[in-house]
Amino acid sequence: MRWQGQIVGDTDASALPGLEDRSGMVRSVTTPEFAGMTFHEVLAKSALNKVPGVSRMPFTWTINPYRGCSHACVYCYARRTHEYLDLDGGADFDSQIVVKVNVVETLQRELRRGSWEHELVALGTNTDPYQRAEGRYKLMPGIIEALAASGTPMSILTKGTLIRRDIPLLVRAAQRVPVDIQMSIAMYDDELQKAIEPGAPTTQARLDTVRALTDADFGVTVFLMPILPHLTDSIDAITQALERIKAAGAVRVVYGALHLRPGVKRWFMQWLGDFRPDLLSSYRGLYPGVSAEAPKPYRQWLAKRIRPLIRKHGLDGRDEEDSFRASVRGMRRMPTPEAPATASAPAQPMLF
């Protein structure tokens, strides 16, 4: 790997944020408790990652305590990032997990800087902060506490039911800063979910987590994405999903069609050839060459199908494009702990 076995002070400007200094490698760990997985413990130079100005993301800062993800979602757009570590975006992404073991201490130092403007920080935008590794390393409690103590609003997107461990901490944090929580739940057929997200918690376990968060007075958004053409886009499939989302207590749905970015398409098509070979030609037509998005006519068709169903179930619903446009007005800069909140500061900020 690029960052393994190098001399002290050797740097790599092309490495992922926080991994430029390859002397930060601590050790690689395997354990029977996490069979088939290797944790690469590193000392990161930075915890806060600034989103490039050209990005359409509605936030400026992210934290990624882990690289790679044991949820093993075949469609995960972050797979390509493992290639920067001389690892592949397939099995390596699922099993070779980079852990920034000093992320809490590094974050605390960065938040104390006079230049820090208390902008919204998003977690879960690359790989899941509540994946299985978090059960071993327990980095999120320190991250949540550091952000809250500094007066920094946060947003968490996860598939991980381990977030339930931190509900008391999140409740306390929400008394100090805005805290927004989203749960990603795209598959509502158990066979499909197990096939395409083999390392993720079950759909019902995630819905139960939505209920637990709702009972703790969080207004939870469910990410009903990706919606898979010919697999999860039927009226019956969407209706079943929305019924279960509503029953779990979620207040909002963000939906969107499957994206197949470079570094992901190869692995998804390989999986589809095994699971549903009859759909390969259709998907090649929908996502030809280097095309990452489903065609605009398909996205328009999907919107006409799903929007009335969302309204019928009494949910606030947006597609991913709407969610970017709605964004987080007033959330990029929040009052410090010493400064009083203004009347314009939203009480329930949303990531999207």
Order of alpha helices (4+ residues) and beta strands (2+ residues): beta-beta-beta-beta-beta-alpha-beta-alpha-beta-alpha-alpha-beta-alpha-beta-alpha-alpha-beta-alpha-beta-alpha-alpha-alpha-beta-alpha
